[in-house]
Structures are given as C-alpha cells and as structure tokens.
C-alpha cells in the first residue's frame, strides 16, 4: 500500500533504535524474542473487533530497509555507533510471524500476531506494526458496526476530506474490509478496483439561476450516472420535485435517474416522504443516499424510526419497507476517524526469549500479560456460534468437552466446555524466515470482506449487538493459567 511498504526503516520510535543499539553493543542480537500483538478492550464499547492491516503490515515487514539517507540522518544524531549503523545498513527481517488475516473477528487478549525473530529485528518492527494494525482494525470494526446498523443497506465510505492525511489509504481499505461497498476516494477506487461514488455539492446548485437548471445541467453532463443533491433549498417542496422533472426528461432520452442524495434535516422522515414522491411519479427504483455525520447509532435509530414509522396500514408498512431497501449511507467523519474512539490501544509485548516464557506484571491486573509461546484455539458450539478463544501453551492438545477454562484476569471466573464443541487453530504461518507466505498477500478486499461477513455470522447476536454486548470468552487452559500464576508468584517473591 502506498507509503507503507517500501524501505521505511525510520518509520519507528526512537526508543526502538536505542534499545536495539543496546542489544547490539551487549552482543545480545542473536537472542530470539517472541512478541504478542493484541489489544485489551474492544473498541466502541462493542463485543468484537475486525482484524485489519495485516496484509499491509506484512508487506512492510518483508520490505523494511534502511536507506543510505536513513543512515546518514542517524549519524547526524550523534547517538549511534558506526558498528550499529553498519548493522542497520544490511538489515532485513528474517523472523517468523504467525497470526490471523484481514477480516477475521478478534477479541481482547487473543493475539492478532505472534512475531518470533532475533531481538533487534523483533524490536525494530514494533511501532510500524502497531501503527498499521491499530488504525486499520479500528476502522474495519467501525465499518462492520455501521454496516450491521444499516440492516443490509449499502454503506459508502465518504471520509477522505476528514481523514488524517495519508491515513485515508489505510482507512479506505479497512472500511471496505468491514463492509463498505464503495468510496468517494478516487485513488482508493483505482488502487482497490472498488466503485467510486459521488454526486455534486450544494455549490453546484448555487452556481445556477435555479435548482432545476442546476439539475438539468448535471443530467446533461452525466446522463448515465445522475444522482442529484436535493436539500439545497427545500427537500420535499423543491429538491425532489425538480429531481422528478429531470428524471422524466432523462427517461424521454432513454436514460434514467440513478438517485437522489439528502444531506440535512430529519433523514428518517425525509427519506420516506421523498421515496413516496419518487415512487408515485414512477421512479421507485431510484436510490436515496443519506449523509450528514452518520455513524452506527444514528443509522440504527434512523432505520428503527423508518421501520416503526407512523401509520399502520398495509400500504404504510410496505412504503417503509421499500424505503429501507432503497437507502444508501454515505459515512465520512465518524467512520474514517473512528469517531469518539481515537485509537484501538493494541500493544506489543515480549512473551518469550529463546523459547522460555517471560512475564510482565502490573498493579493494574489487565496489564499483566499471558506468558510464553501459545496456541490459540477457537471453540464453536453445536449451534454454530463461537463460544470462546482458548489460549494454550504451545504443543498442548486442543480443548475438549469437560475442560475447565480460566478467565485471563479474574481467577474466580471459570467455564466448563460443553459437549458437541468443535475447535480450530486460529493462527497460521504468515511470514516464514523473512518470506511472506501468507495466503492473504494476494487477496482482494472482497476476499477479506467476505471473511468478515462469515466470521460475524458466527458471533452470537448478544455479542454482536451495538449497545451493552455480552462479553465473549477469551480464556486460558489450566496449564497456561498455572504457568502464569506460578510466574507471578516467583516475581513477587523476588
């Protein structure tokens, strides 16, 4: 992906370089370190997250180099030895990465990636991996929540002008993975071969003596892709009637009005009334694009208002149902920025050195890590819904019915696995000895989006609901629980 996958040696925090020089000076560079990349809390107070940015992160990883200009800049800082800079000049990642791929449903404490490499290599890639995956996962999750709230409607990513600079590239791709079907971002459309969507602004209408003349002019230039913004003056009294006039004129020329867009006002009320006007005029196949600071809560309320509506006749109910089917949602700021949630909060923690478990302890128990080389098993019940992700010590057998699994934070919370469960290993090899072997490296966004849909269908509705979702179980096997408990006690005893 543009700007993230070539060289990028300096796409890091300073302390990654200072620690790495320390390891180099102390001749520790051959020690093999294993880090887990995970997050501790679901974004948006939700019940899940959609992993994203993996494909881009792996491209970065295998292409990471320090250019001659990078080395010269570091020399100017008067901090780094010639020996260490010489090491960086020949740097390449030679380690192994296991994990999940874009579009996978993921939960707190369950590792997204496990990186095993010589310590300097594993250390230097931390910042970039977190930068890419934290943001991408946040936006993919937001898109999935918005798509769910739309009740099967099409969601269009409209966020380029509100994105944080080049994050628009990561954000647009993540939005597609999470469920969006198009974008207003032209270069995003080019890169990912996704439909680009848009109409005109209010300024177009203002440039003409009348709204009708503005609509006619737009239809003349774009007779095959005519979507008209109808809320510049008065949506129902002016905008929609003028759009219908133009639709009739297009029909006489063998063309048709694709749809209208409403960007202000009571969107639930206006969309139903506008659709009725269109339908009564013979243009019931036109789409209605809604925009204006939409997010999953607004869309959920909007669809509820339309569905529940006023008027209880069969005709009223049909009108509301038909309106819902013709809606598209253009979501910008609250999607591409994550809205009120500024970041995912993913972390990158050392869990083993030369295969031996390591632990970090905190007075804040949520920050005490799960140590050692681990396998993650995803457990599904007889009803097809996911029950738990179970973290096990590497080499340990898969969970079986009757096994007791343990909450990663609260030692008093346990759960006995039922009969009829099935388990799958969640992680696969993505990078092997520095080579990208991930199946996702050649995937399209459609592949990742389909995976997202499949995975979400396995998440129970109580875990998937937008407000106050039930907590999904990410648990430890008895062996891993005992290892963690023993290591904590040893560290506390000094």
N, C-alpha and C positions, 0 to 999 in steps of 0.2 A: 504494500500500500504506500502511496506517495508520502515521502518524508519520514518513513519509519523503518524501512527495511534495508537500507544500504549504509554500510560502514557504521556510523553513529556511535563511535567509541565514547564520545563525550556526552552522550545522552544519558547522563548519570549524575548522582550527587557526589560532592567532593569526598564525603566520608567513605564511599566505596573505594575510591582511589587511595586514600590514606591508609585504610585497613589493608588493602591489597599490597601496598608497598611494605607495610609492616610484616605481612606474611612472607613476602619475598625476602626481606632483609633477615628474617629469622629462619630462613630456609624451610618454611612450612608449606611451600606451594604445592608439594606432592600429596599433601593430606587430602583425602576425599571427603567432601562435605555433602550432606543431603539437606535440602531446604524444602519445606512445605509452603505452598502459596494457597491461602484460604482467607475467608472472612468470618467475622464473629456474629454479625447481626444481619438479618435480611433487610434489604433496602425498602424504603417507603412503608415501614411497619407491616410488610407483607409476609406471605408464608413461603416464599421461594425466591430464587434468582435464576436468571438465564445466563449461563456462561457464554462469554463472547470475547473476541480479541485474541483467541488462541491462535488462529491461523496467522494473524499479523505478528503476534509475539514470536512465533516460531520462525517466521521469515526474518525478523530482526535478529534472533538468536544466532542463526546459522550464517548470517551475513555480517555480523558485528566485526568491525576492524577499526584500528586507529590509523588514520592517515598521517602523512608526513606533517601536514599543517596542524593536526591534533598534537603530535609530539612536540612540535616547536612551541605551541601555546603552553603546554605543560612545562616545558623547560623554562619559559618566561616566569613561571610562578615561583621559582626558586624553592621548591618543596620536594622535588622528586629526584632520586639518584639516577645517574646515567645507566646503571645496570637495570633498574626497574623500567626506565623508559625504553631501553633496548628490548626488554621482555614484552612490553606493550606493543612495540612496533611489529612483532611477529605473532601477535595474539590471534587466536581463533578459539571458538568454543568446541571442546572435544567431548563434552559430557553426554549424559543420558537424561531424557525427560519422559516421564510418564504422566498421564492425566486424561482429561476429558476434552471434547472438541466443541466448537461453536454450536449453540442451540441446545446444549444439554441442560436439563434442570439440575440445579445445585443448591445445597443448603449449608447453613453455618457449620464450621469446623470440619467439613468434609473437604479434603484438599482438591483444589482445581488442578494444580500441577505439583509434581514432585521432581525436583531438579537434583541430580547427583553428578558432581564434577569436581576436579581439583579446586581447592578452596578459593583461589583467586578468580577462576572462571565463574564459579557459582556466585561469588560476591559481586562481581562487576555487573552482572546482568539484572540484579535485583530491581533497581529503580525503574528501568525501562519496562520490565515485565509487569510491575505493579501499575505503572503509568498507563500502559495499553489495556491491560485486563480489567483494572478497576473501573475505568471510564466506560469501556465497551460493555462490560457486564451491567453496569448501572443503566445505560441507555437501552440495551436489549430488554432488560427487565421492565423498564418503564413502558416500552413499546408493547410488550406482551400484556401488561396490565391494561393499557389503553385499548388494545385490540379486543381483549376479553370484555371490557365495558361496552364496546360498540355492538355486541350481540351479533357478530357475524358481518358487520359492516366493513367497508374498506377504509383503512387509515392511511393517510398520505403524510409523509414527513415534510414539514414546511419550515424547518428551523434554521436554514443556512444563515440568515441575517442576524440571528441571535446566538449562534454558536460561538464558542471561544476559539476564534481563528481557525487554524487547520484541523482542530478537533472535529470540524464538520465532516471530514473524511471518515474518521473512526465512527463518529456518531451516526452518519447516514447508513453505513454498513450495519451497525448494530441495530438500528431501527428496523432495517429490513429483516434481519435475523429474528427479531422479536415479533414480527408480524405485519409490518407496513408493506403496502403493495406498490408504492410509488414515491417519488420525491420531487420537490421543486428544484433541487440542486442539479444543474445541468451537467457539471463534470462528474458528479456522483452517478448520474444516469449513464454517462459514457463509460465510466470505469466498470460498473457492475451490470451494464446492459439491463437496466431497470426502466420502466416507463417514467418519463418526466412529465410532471403535471403542473398546470398553472393557467391563469387567465390574464386579466388586466387589473390594474389598480383603479382606485377611485379617481386618480388624476387623469386617467384616460377619459372618463365620463366628463370631468370638469373642463377638458380641453375643447369640447364641442358645444355649440349653442344649446343643444338639448340632449337629454338622456337617450331618446330614441335615435337621434342622429349618431350619437356615440356608438350605440349598439349596432346600428346598420353599417357603420364604418368598420367595426371589428368583424362583423359577419362577412363583409365583402373581402377582407384580407384573409380571414381564417374560416372559410365556409365549411370545412370538414372537421374543425376542432373548436367549435364555437361554444364557449362557456361564458356566461355574462354575469358580472357582479351587479346585483340588483338593489343594494342598500345605500346608494349614494344620497338619495333624496327621501324616498318613501317606498319601502319594500313592496307592500301589498297594493298601494294605490297607484304607484308609478313604475317601479322597477319590474315587477313580474308582468304586468300588462304590456309594458314595452317589449319585454323579452318574448312574450307570446306573439306580438305583432311581427317581430323579426323571425320567430320560428315559422310563422305562416309563410313569410316571404322566402325563407330558406326552402321550405317544402315545395313551393312553386318552382324552385330551381333544381329540384331533385336532391336537395341536401336536408340535413336535419339539425336541430339544436341539440347539442350534447347535454347541456345542463345549465344550471344557474348556481351562483355562489352567494351565501348570506354571511356577512362578517360582523353583524351587530344586532342588538335587540334581543328580544325573547326568542331564542332559537327554536325552542320546542314549539311554541305557538306559531311562529312564522313559517317553520318548515311544513307543518300540517296544512296551514292555510295556503301557502304557496303551491304545495303539491296538488291541492284540490283545484286551484285555478288552472294549473298546467293540465291536469287530467281532464277537467271539464272542457278545456279547449282542444283536447285530442292529442296532448303531448305527455301522456302519463308515463312514457318510457324515459323521460329526461331525468338526469341525476340532480341532486341538490347537495352541493358542497357546503359544509358548515365549518366556520373557523372563528377565531377570536378567543385566545387564551384558553383553549381546551386542554383538559387533562382527563385522567380516568374517572375522577369523581364527578366532574362536570358532565362528561359523556354518559356515565351511569345514571345520573339524575335526569339528564335530558331524555334518554331512551325510556326511563321509567315514566316521566311526565307524558311522553307521547303515547306510550302503551296504555297507561291508565286513563289519560285524557278526560275529556268531558263528552257527554252524550253516550248513551248506552244502546243505541240502535245497532242493528247488524251492519248497516251502511257506515256508521261512525267507526265501528270496530275494524271493518275492512279498510277504511281510509287510513286509520292509524297504522295498521299492519303494513299496508302498501308504502306508506311514507317511510317507515323504518327501512324497508328493503331498498329504497332509492337514495338513502343518505350516504354520503362520503364525509370523512372527517379530516380536515387539514389541521394537523397539530404541529406547532412550532416550538415556542419558547419552553413550554413545560415538558416537552419531550427531549429536545436536543441538549438542554442544560441539566436535566434531571429534576427540575422544579426545586422544591424546598430541600431536597437531599443533595448536598453538594458533592459527596463522594461515596463510594462503596465502603471504603475502610478496609480493603483487603490488606493482608500482612504476609510477610515472607520470613519464616522462622526456621532456624537451624534445629534439626531433629536428630541428626546422627553425624558422627565423624568416624571415618574408616569403618562404617557399619555399626559402630557402637552407639546406643541411644544417648541423646542429650536432652536436657530439660531446662526450660526457663520457668521460674516460679515468680508469682506476683501476689501481693496482698489483695489485688483485685483478681478474684479467682477465675474470671472469664479470660484473663490473660496468661494463665498457666497453660503451657502447650501440652499437646499429646505427643509423647516422645517416640523416637525410633522409626525404623523402616516399617511402613504399614501397607496393608492391602485394604481397599475399600470395597465392601460388598453391598450391593443394592438389593433390598429384600422386597418382594412383591407378594401380596396376599392372593387368595383364591378369587377374589372379586376383580382382580386386575389392577387394583390401586397399589401404589407404593406404600410400604409400611415404615421402612427405616433404612438409613445408611449405617452400616456397621463397620467401624474401623477395627482392624485386626492386626496383630503382629505379622510381619512378612513370613510366609511359609505356614501360617496357621490355617487349618481347614476352614471351609466356608461354614457359615452359621446353619444350624439345623433346628427343626422344631423342638421345643423344650429348652433351648438355650436361654440363659438369662443374659440380657444386655444392659449396659450401665450408662446412665447419663454422664456426659463428659465433665460436668461441673458439679452437679448435686449427687453425692454418693448414695443418698437415700432413695433416689429415683431409679427403679429398675423396671424391666419389661420382659415377660416371657414370650418367646416367639411361638406362634400358633402352628397347628398342623396345616399342611397344604401350601406352605410358603415355597417360593422359588427364589433363587439368588443368582446374581450375575456379578462378575468382577467389573467395577466401574471404570477402572483405569486401563489404558492401553499405551503401548510404546509410541511416542510421538517423535522423539529425536534419539537416534542410536549412534553413539560415538561421534557426535557432531553432525550427523547427517539427518536431514528432515525426512522421516519415513512415515509421517502422519497421513492417514487417509484423507484428512481434511485439506491437505495442501493444494489439491486440485478441485476442491468443491466450489460450487457456486453459492450465492446467498440463498438461492431457492432450496438447495440441499439442506443448508443449516436451518432455514425457516421450517421446512417440513419436519426436521428432527425436533425442533422446538414444539411444534404442534403435537407430535406423537408423545413427547415426554409430558407436556402439560395435560394431555388426556389421561395420563396415568396418575396424576396428582389428584388426590381426593378433593371434592368441592369445598370441604371445610378447611383444607389447607390453602385453597386457591382463592377464596373469597377476598374481596378488596379490603374490607374492614374487619378487624379483630379475627384474623385467621387462626385456626388451630395450629399448634406447633408441631412440626414434623420431627420425628425421632432421628437424631444423629447420635449414635451410641458407640460404646466401646465393648469389645469382648471381655470376658472375665480375665483373660491373660493380660490384655493391654491395660485394663483397669488396675490390676495388681502391680504391673510394672510401673505405672505412673504413680501409684500410691507409695510404692517402695522407694522410688527415686526422690519423691518429695520428702519423705521421712529422712532419708540419708542426707539430703541437703540441709534440712532443718537442724539435724543433729551435728552438722559441721564435719 
